[in-house]
Amino acid sequence: MLASMGVSEQTPYVIISYVVTLGGIAVFAWRMLARARKIAPQVSEEDRPWT
């Protein structure tokens, strides 16, 4: 049925790969930002270049 619509048999695997990859990157970025926010108050004022 999908082949008659021009969809390859590998399409579900490609979609799953993109979801897993982008989801992993999103989780990594979220965890890194959460950790940075948690430890930021421990940095002295003169060592904070972002303020």
Secondary structure, 3 states (H helix, E strand, C coil): CCHHHCCCCCHHHHHHHHHHHHHHHHHHHHHHHHHHHHHHHHCCHHHCCCC
